[in-house]
Amino acid sequence: MSEPPRVHWEQVFMSGQPLDHWLATLPGSVCFASVNMRIDGTWKVNLTPKGRGLKVIPIYSQPYRTREKAMAHVERWAQYHWRKVPPAEPKPGRMGW
C-alpha cells in the first residue's frame, strides 16, 4: 500500500499582496481544496476533489477558528481520498507543465 502524498499549500496573492486564501494541491495534481478566512474571522474549507472550475460544486465544511485547524481538515481528507484527485493537465500552447 503506497503512502498518501504530502499536501502542498500555496498562498494566493492579488496585486502583490498576500490574501488570507490558501490553495491545496498534491504533487502532479489539480488544486483540490482551498482554505480562506471569512468576514467574521473564521476559516472555511472548500473541497473540490475533481478540480476547481465553474461547473464544480465545492463541498464546504463548518467554520474553523484557526487556519491551522482548517488546513488539518484538508490534510486528513487527503490521507484517505488522495487517489480521487485527478492529475494536472498541461495548459494548451505550453510545453511541459
N, C-alpha and C positions, 0 to 999 in steps of 0.2 A: 504494500500500500504506500503510495507516494505521499509526501508531506504537502500540506497546502502552502502555496507561495506566500510571501510576505506582501502585505498591502503597502502600496506607495501612495503617499499623500502629497498633493500639490496645492499650494495656496493660490487663490485667484487674485489677480491684480487688475485694476482699472486706472488708466492714465498714470501708470507708475506707482499707484498707491495700493498697498495690500488691503484686501477686504476680509471680513470675517466669514469667509466661504472657502471650503476645502474640498477638493475632488479626490476620490479614491480610485486607483487602478491596480491591477495585478500585472506582473511582467508580461508584456506582449498582448494585453487585453484592452478592451474598451473601458471607458470610465463607467463603473457600475454603481457608484454611490457618491453622494455629496453630503457634507455637514455644513450648516450655516446658522449664524446667530439670528434669532428672531428679534422683532422690535422690543419685546419685553425682556430681553437679555438671556432668554433660554436658548438652547441649541436644538436644532431639528435635523433628523436623519432622513434623507431621501434615497431609497434603494431603487435602482433601475437595472436589474440583473441582465437584461438583454441589451443594454447600452442606452445612452441618452439620445433622445430625438423627440420631434414634435408629436409623433404618434405613440410614444411610450408613456404609459401612465405610471408615475412613481408610486412606490409603497412608502408611506410615511410612518414614522414611529411617534410615540409620545415625546414631549419635550424633555430635554435633559438639562440639569443645572450647569454642567461644565462641558467644554469642548472635549475634554479627555474622555468623559463617560460616553458621549455620543460617538466618538471615534472607536472606543472599545466595543460598542454595539456593532459597528460595521465590521470590525476585525473578527468578532465572534461569528457573525453571519458568514463571513468569507471562509472561516475554518471549515464549515460544513457544506457550503454551497459553491465553492470556487470553481467547480467543474461546469457549472451552468453559465458562467460568464464567457461570452464569445470572444475569440481572438480579434485583435485590432486589424483593420484592413488598411493598406497604404492608400493615401489620398490620390485621386486621379491626377495625372500630369506630373507626378513627382516620382523620382527614383528612390527606391528603398522606403524606409519608414520616415 
